Amino acid sequence: MKLIFLTLSIIVFISLNACSVSEDPYADNQFMGEMGVSGNIVMHPVMDTKRGMLQSKMPLPADWEIVIPKTLMDPNIIGPGGIKAYFRSGGMYAFSQDPFLQQSYQQMGRTMRAAISVDQIVEQDLVPKLHAQGLKMVKHYPLPQIAQRYREENSKLFKASIPSQEIYDALGTEWVDNKGKRMLIIVDEYISIIQGDTLWGYLLKMIEHRKNNSMQRSMLLSTVL
């Protein structure tokens, strides 16, 4: 069973970044119009660069562009008016009280970490790093609709037949630097508890905009990004 847990940890963590090829129900011009996004909405292909295959499709205005980041500073999406969107893996972790698993992780050079809440992720992981970069958090709020969509997407992925408890959560955070540039960072957290052992991780969606109303527009965009 413990070997199964180790195998599942790899599968789950890969699944956190996986998407199936599908026509997104949010790709609706009326829906996007209500969000304040103008222009013709089309399904942009998202390619798996390693395998040269179509990974998914994303509904975005026709004049937006999905790009392949060459460095950690490069965006994944570029839009007009200074809109930039970034998708990053915040962390992937496992935790168990079992001595065998603890030793196995140490031998692999990995450190176990107990699951924490999405609020604690922001306080422990994001705040110190972003403060060091001159960013200050000005607001944060729960995003149950984002967590629900994340839950629906992951339900389409392969699951082992072992009983597990799955928890999803999402938090929106707004930041500003000393030059007035604002950024929205959405934290998506996933926790899977399998027979007392925990697999968990989180993804970051970062959206920046140069205009003063960036947070309102970016918050609406976050429902499809």
VENNORPE-V770742 format. One record per residue. N is the residue number from 1. RES is the residue in one small letter. PSI is psi as a letter, one per 20 degrees, with the letter a starting at -180 (none if undefined). OMEGA is omega in radians with two decimals (NA if undefined). D_CENTER is the distance of its C-alpha to the mean C-alpha in whole Angstrom. Layout:
BEGIN
n:N res:RES psi:PSI omega:OMEGA d_center:D_CENTER
n:N res:RES psi:PSI omega:OMEGA d_center:D_CENTER
END
This chain:
BEGIN
n:1 res:m psi:h omega:-3.13 d_center:29
n:2 res:k psi:h omega:3.08 d_center:28
n:3 res:l psi:h omega:3.08 d_center:28
n:4 res:i psi:g omega:3.13 d_center:26
n:5 res:f psi:g omega:3.13 d_center:23
n:6 res:l psi:g omega:3.11 d_center:23
n:7 res:t psi:g omega:3.13 d_center:22
n:8 res:l psi:h omega:-3.14 d_center:20
n:9 res:s psi:h omega:3.11 d_center:18
n:10 res:i psi:g omega:-3.12 d_center:18
n:11 res:i psi:g omega:-3.10 d_center:17
n:12 res:v psi:g omega:-3.11 d_center:14
n:13 res:f psi:h omega:3.04 d_center:12
n:14 res:i psi:h omega:-3.12 d_center:13
n:15 res:s psi:h omega:3.13 d_center:12
n:16 res:l psi:h omega:-3.11 d_center:8
n:17 res:n psi:j omega:-3.05 d_center:8
n:18 res:a psi:q omega:3.07 d_center:11
n:19 res:c psi:q omega:3.09 d_center:12
n:20 res:s psi:q omega:3.09 d_center:15
n:21 res:v psi:o omega:-3.08 d_center:18
n:22 res:s psi:q omega:3.01 d_center:18
n:23 res:e psi:o omega:-3.02 d_center:19
n:24 res:d psi:p omega:-3.12 d_center:17
n:25 res:p psi:i omega:3.13 d_center:19
n:26 res:y psi:i omega:3.14 d_center:17
n:27 res:a psi:m omega:-3.08 d_center:19
n:28 res:d psi:p omega:-3.08 d_center:22
n:29 res:n psi:h omega:3.12 d_center:24
n:30 res:q psi:g omega:3.13 d_center:25
n:31 res:f psi:g omega:-3.14 d_center:22
n:32 res:m psi:h omega:3.10 d_center:21
n:33 res:g psi:h omega:3.10 d_center:24
n:34 res:e psi:h omega:3.13 d_center:24
n:35 res:m psi:i omega:-3.13 d_center:20
n:36 res:g psi:j omega:3.12 d_center:23
n:37 res:v psi:o omega:-3.11 d_center:22
n:38 res:s psi:r omega:3.11 d_center:25
n:39 res:g psi:r omega:-3.13 d_center:26
n:40 res:n psi:p omega:-3.14 d_center:26
n:41 res:i psi:p omega:3.13 d_center:22
n:42 res:v psi:r omega:3.11 d_center:22
n:43 res:m psi:o omega:3.13 d_center:20
n:44 res:h psi:p omega:3.11 d_center:19
n:45 res:p psi:p omega:3.04 d_center:18
n:46 res:v psi:o omega:-3.02 d_center:16
n:47 res:m psi:q omega:2.96 d_center:17
n:48 res:d psi:o omega:-3.03 d_center:17
n:49 res:t psi:h omega:-3.11 d_center:19
n:50 res:k psi:h omega:-3.09 d_center:20
n:51 res:r psi:i omega:-3.13 d_center:22
n:52 res:g psi:k omega:-3.09 d_center:23
n:53 res:m psi:q omega:3.06 d_center:21
n:54 res:l psi:p omega:-3.11 d_center:20
n:55 res:q psi:g omega:-3.14 d_center:16
n:56 res:s psi:r omega:3.06 d_center:15
n:57 res:k psi:q omega:-3.05 d_center:16
n:58 res:m psi:p omega:3.13 d_center:15
n:59 res:p psi:o omega:3.13 d_center:17
n:60 res:l psi:q omega:3.04 d_center:18
n:61 res:p psi:q omega:-3.05 d_center:21
n:62 res:a psi:h omega:-3.11 d_center:23
n:63 res:d psi:j omega:3.03 d_center:24
n:64 res:w psi:q omega:-3.06 d_center:20
n:65 res:e psi:p omega:3.01 d_center:19
n:66 res:i psi:p omega:-3.08 d_center:16
n:67 res:v psi:r omega:3.10 d_center:17
n:68 res:i psi:o omega:-3.13 d_center:17
n:69 res:p psi:p omega:3.08 d_center:16
n:70 res:k psi:h omega:3.08 d_center:19
n:71 res:t psi:r omega:3.12 d_center:18
n:72 res:l psi:i omega:-3.13 d_center:15
n:73 res:m psi:i omega:-3.09 d_center:16
n:74 res:d psi:q omega:3.11 d_center:16
n:75 res:p psi:r omega:3.02 d_center:14
n:76 res:n psi:h omega:-3.12 d_center:13
n:77 res:i psi:p omega:3.08 d_center:14
n:78 res:i psi:p omega:3.11 d_center:17
n:79 res:g psi:r omega:-3.13 d_center:19
n:80 res:p psi:q omega:3.07 d_center:23
n:81 res:g psi:k omega:3.09 d_center:24
n:82 res:g psi:j omega:3.10 d_center:21
n:83 res:i psi:p omega:3.05 d_center:18
n:84 res:k psi:p omega:3.13 d_center:15
n:85 res:a psi:p omega:-3.12 d_center:12
n:86 res:y psi:q omega:3.06 d_center:9
n:87 res:f psi:p omega:-3.09 d_center:6
n:88 res:r psi:q omega:3.02 d_center:7
n:89 res:s psi:o omega:-3.11 d_center:7
n:90 res:g psi:h omega:-3.13 d_center:8
n:91 res:g psi:q omega:3.10 d_center:10
n:92 res:m psi:p omega:-2.98 d_center:12
n:93 res:y psi:r omega:3.04 d_center:15
n:94 res:a psi:q omega:3.12 d_center:18
n:95 res:f psi:p omega:3.10 d_center:21
n:96 res:s psi:q omega:3.05 d_center:24
n:97 res:q psi:i omega:-3.09 d_center:28
n:98 res:d psi:p omega:-3.12 d_center:29
n:99 res:p psi:h omega:3.13 d_center:31
n:100 res:f psi:g omega:3.13 d_center:31
n:101 res:l psi:h omega:3.11 d_center:27
n:102 res:q psi:g omega:3.13 d_center:27
n:103 res:q psi:h omega:-3.14 d_center:30
n:104 res:s psi:g omega:3.14 d_center:28
n:105 res:y psi:h omega:3.10 d_center:25
n:106 res:q psi:h omega:3.13 d_center:27
n:107 res:q psi:h omega:3.10 d_center:29
n:108 res:m psi:i omega:3.14 d_center:26
n:109 res:g psi:k omega:-3.13 d_center:25
n:110 res:r psi:q omega:-3.14 d_center:22
n:111 res:t psi:p omega:3.09 d_center:22
n:112 res:m psi:q omega:3.11 d_center:21
n:113 res:r psi:p omega:3.12 d_center:19
n:114 res:a psi:q omega:-3.13 d_center:19
n:115 res:a psi:q omega:3.08 d_center:17
n:116 res:i psi:r omega:-3.12 d_center:16
n:117 res:s psi:r omega:3.14 d_center:15
n:118 res:v psi:h omega:3.08 d_center:12
n:119 res:d psi:g omega:3.12 d_center:15
n:120 res:q psi:h omega:3.07 d_center:16
n:121 res:i psi:g omega:3.14 d_center:13
n:122 res:v psi:g omega:-3.08 d_center:13
n:123 res:e psi:g omega:-3.04 d_center:17
n:124 res:q psi:h omega:-3.03 d_center:17
n:125 res:d psi:g omega:-3.02 d_center:15
n:126 res:l psi:g omega:-3.03 d_center:14
n:127 res:v psi:g omega:-3.13 d_center:17
n:128 res:p psi:g omega:-3.09 d_center:19
n:129 res:k psi:g omega:-3.08 d_center:18
n:130 res:l psi:h omega:3.04 d_center:17
n:131 res:h psi:h omega:3.13 d_center:21
n:132 res:a psi:h omega:3.12 d_center:22
n:133 res:q psi:j omega:3.10 d_center:21
n:134 res:g psi:j omega:3.12 d_center:23
n:135 res:l psi:q omega:3.13 d_center:20
n:136 res:k psi:p omega:3.12 d_center:21
n:137 res:m psi:p omega:-3.11 d_center:19
n:138 res:v psi:i omega:-3.09 d_center:21
n:139 res:k psi:q omega:3.00 d_center:19
n:140 res:h psi:q omega:-3.06 d_center:16
n:141 res:y psi:q omega:3.11 d_center:16
n:142 res:p psi:q omega:3.12 d_center:14
n:143 res:l psi:m omega:-3.09 d_center:13
n:144 res:p psi:h omega:-3.14 d_center:14
n:145 res:q psi:h omega:3.09 d_center:14
n:146 res:i psi:g omega:3.11 d_center:10
n:147 res:a psi:h omega:-3.14 d_center:10
n:148 res:q psi:g omega:3.14 d_center:13
n:149 res:r psi:h omega:3.08 d_center:11
n:150 res:y psi:g omega:3.11 d_center:9
n:151 res:r psi:g omega:-3.13 d_center:12
n:152 res:e psi:g omega:3.14 d_center:14
n:153 res:e psi:g omega:-3.12 d_center:12
n:154 res:n psi:h omega:3.11 d_center:12
n:155 res:s psi:i omega:3.14 d_center:16
n:156 res:k psi:i omega:-3.08 d_center:17
n:157 res:l psi:r omega:3.12 d_center:16
n:158 res:f psi:p omega:3.09 d_center:19
n:159 res:k psi:p omega:3.06 d_center:20
n:160 res:a psi:r omega:-3.07 d_center:23
n:161 res:s psi:j omega:3.12 d_center:25
n:162 res:i psi:p omega:3.14 d_center:25
n:163 res:p psi:p omega:3.14 d_center:25
n:164 res:s psi:q omega:3.05 d_center:22
n:165 res:q psi:p omega:-3.10 d_center:20
n:166 res:e psi:p omega:-3.10 d_center:16
n:167 res:i psi:p omega:3.11 d_center:15
n:168 res:y psi:q omega:3.10 d_center:11
n:169 res:d psi:q omega:3.13 d_center:11
n:170 res:a psi:q omega:-3.13 d_center:9
n:171 res:l psi:p omega:3.05 d_center:11
n:172 res:g psi:p omega:3.12 d_center:11
n:173 res:t psi:p omega:3.13 d_center:13
n:174 res:e psi:p omega:-3.05 d_center:16
n:175 res:w psi:q omega:3.08 d_center:17
n:176 res:v psi:q omega:3.09 d_center:20
n:177 res:d psi:a omega:-3.07 d_center:22
n:178 res:n psi:i omega:3.06 d_center:26
n:179 res:k psi:j omega:3.11 d_center:26
n:180 res:g psi:j omega:3.11 d_center:25
n:181 res:k psi:p omega:-3.08 d_center:22
n:182 res:r psi:q omega:-3.13 d_center:19
n:183 res:m psi:q omega:3.03 d_center:15
n:184 res:l psi:p omega:3.08 d_center:13
n:185 res:i psi:p omega:3.11 d_center:9
n:186 res:i psi:p omega:3.13 d_center:7
n:187 res:v psi:o omega:3.07 d_center:6
n:188 res:d psi:o omega:-3.13 d_center:5
n:189 res:e psi:q omega:3.12 d_center:8
n:190 res:y psi:p omega:3.11 d_center:10
n:191 res:i psi:p omega:3.06 d_center:13
n:192 res:s psi:p omega:-3.14 d_center:16
n:193 res:i psi:o omega:-3.09 d_center:20
n:194 res:i psi:o omega:3.12 d_center:22
n:195 res:q psi:l omega:3.08 d_center:26
n:196 res:g psi:i omega:3.09 d_center:25
n:197 res:d psi:q omega:-3.01 d_center:23
n:198 res:t psi:p omega:2.98 d_center:19
n:199 res:l psi:p omega:-3.13 d_center:16
n:200 res:w psi:r omega:3.12 d_center:13
n:201 res:g psi:r omega:3.11 d_center:10
n:202 res:y psi:q omega:3.11 d_center:6
n:203 res:l psi:q omega:3.13 d_center:3
n:204 res:l psi:p omega:2.99 d_center:4
n:205 res:k psi:o omega:-3.08 d_center:5
n:206 res:m psi:p omega:-3.10 d_center:9
n:207 res:i psi:p omega:3.11 d_center:12
n:208 res:e psi:q omega:-3.08 d_center:15
n:209 res:h psi:q omega:-3.08 d_center:19
n:210 res:r psi:h omega:-3.07 d_center:22
n:211 res:k psi:q omega:-3.08 d_center:24
n:212 res:n psi:h omega:-3.12 d_center:25
n:213 res:n psi:k omega:-3.02 d_center:23
n:214 res:s psi:h omega:-3.05 d_center:20
n:215 res:m psi:h omega:3.13 d_center:18
n:216 res:q psi:g omega:-3.12 d_center:19
n:217 res:r psi:g omega:-3.12 d_center:19
n:218 res:s psi:h omega:3.13 d_center:15
n:219 res:m psi:h omega:3.11 d_center:14
n:220 res:l psi:h omega:3.12 d_center:16
n:221 res:l psi:h omega:-3.05 d_center:14
n:222 res:s psi:i omega:3.14 d_center:11
n:223 res:t psi:i omega:3.10 d_center:12
n:224 res:v psi:i omega:-3.14 d_center:12
n:225 res:l psi:none omega:NA d_center:9
END
